[in-house]
Amino acid sequence: GENVEQHPSTLSVQEGDSAVIKCTYSDSASNYFPWYKQELGKGPQLIIDIRSNVGEKKDQRIAVTLNKTAKHFSLHITETQPEDSAVYFCAASPYSGAGSYQLTFGKGTKLSVIP
Amino acid sequence: KAGVTQTPRYLIKTRGQQVTLSCSPISGHRSVSWYQQTPGQGLQFLFEYFSETQRNKGNFPGRFSGRQFSNSRSEMNVSTLELGDSALYLCASSWTGESNQPQHFGDGTRLSIL
């Protein structure tokens, strides 16, 4: 099955700096890669996603890049703010048959933005 | 538009008991997936339902089961609870689950086993 590795597990940055989180996946059949942000006491919130036919996607201060050949994808957050502090998860989604897709998650990155 | 609603938010049970958790998907969403989140194992896929049928199942024992109703609401049941079942149980919904449509999560049910 799919295996997703995520690094680093913790990341501290100064407010205004950039943060980069990297993930690798094992199943070349995976074609959808979402990123989630989870705040304390809340469920994961989808912040951006990318499909395998696209190399890069941006949404304001957030961007995701995908390298299918190397099987890795990254989340970039620019001009970080204290409210960006949370746990971030990457995921990969291979086709599981019968029209079903399941998400396989990385272990998460705890991002702390220091004011 | 209301998000995914999970009830109850918190549950305390003892070993050997059983529990039922409920999930109401976003209006119009027909696919519901369940995940278990623990500090040690992270987020792990339990199962996925679409049109009242289980389409996919993760590597969990048969004590974990679920169902989906005609209005797309879903329940999951855990029987003969063990201490290791203590976790945050998350439900996610998407339109159909096909073509890798985005999954949106609820805030989960925190289950504690004493």
Interface residues (C-beta under 8 A of the other chain):
Chain A: N31 Y32 P34 Y36 G41 K42 G43 P44 Q45 L46 D49 R51 F89 A91 S93 S96 G97 A98 G99 S100 Y101 Q102 L103 T104 F105 G106 K107 G108
Chain B: V4 Q6 S33 Y35 G42 L43 Q44 F45 E48 F50 R55 N56 G58 L90 A92 T96 G97 E98 N100 P102 Q103 H104 F105 G106 D107 G108
